[in-house]
Amino acid sequence: MRPKHRAILFNFIGFAIIFIIARLILGNFLTIHRLFLALIAAIIANVLAPKFTATTADDGKEKVLMKWIFTKGFKEV
């Protein structure tokens, strides 16, 4: 699998997991319309989910890097 495709897949998985958790937790505590719950959960997931990107290193190899608000700097995956 190419690093670019892997980065897209990791972005989706990270977003989806945090979205589902946030949606379920908010659904238990708030009694508002489902659409608003989904929008709030999407905003929370967008902020909290790690961001992955595929970059080319100096030696020509492509690498997948991760940036997250809970870690400092970029981490290689």
N, C-alpha and C positions, 0 to 999 in steps of 0.2 A: 504494500500500500504506500502510495506516495505521501511524503510529509505534509503536503498541502491538504490532501484528503483526510489525513489523520487529524490535523489541526481542526478542520471543520467538524469532524465527528466528535472530537473531544469537547469543542465548544457546545455542540448540541447536547451531549450527555450531561455536561456540567450544568447547563441551563435547565435542562429537563428535570434533573434530580432536585435542584433547589426550588424550581417552580412547583413541583408536586408537593414537596414538604411544606413550603410556604402556603400553598393553596389549602392543604388539609388543616394546618394549624389555624390559619385565619378563618376557615369555615367553621371550626369548632368554637371560636370566640366571638366572631362578628355575625350579626344577622342582617346582612345586606344582600343585594341582588348578586346572583352568580357572576354576571358580567363584570361588576365592579370588583368582586373578589379576584377574578382572573386577572384584571388589569393591575391591581395592587400587587398580586403575587408575581406578575411578569416584571414589574418595576423592581421589586425586591430581588428577584432572581438575576435581573440584568446587572444590578449593582454588586451583588455578592458572588456571582459565578466567576470562576477563573477564566482568563482570556488566553487563548492559545494562538500562536502564529508560526508559520513556516518561514525561515530565513535561510539565506545562503551564507555559509561561513567563508573565511578567507581561503580555505583549501578547496573550495568548490562544492563541498557537501552541503546538502540541505538538512537543517535541524529544526526540531519543533521546540519552541520556547513557550513558557507559561509565565504569566504575570497575574498576581492575585493581590487583593488589598490586604490580606493577612500576612503576606511575605514581602521581604524587601528585595527589590530587583527582579531580574528574570532568572528562571530556573529552566535548565534543559531537561526535556522529557525523554 
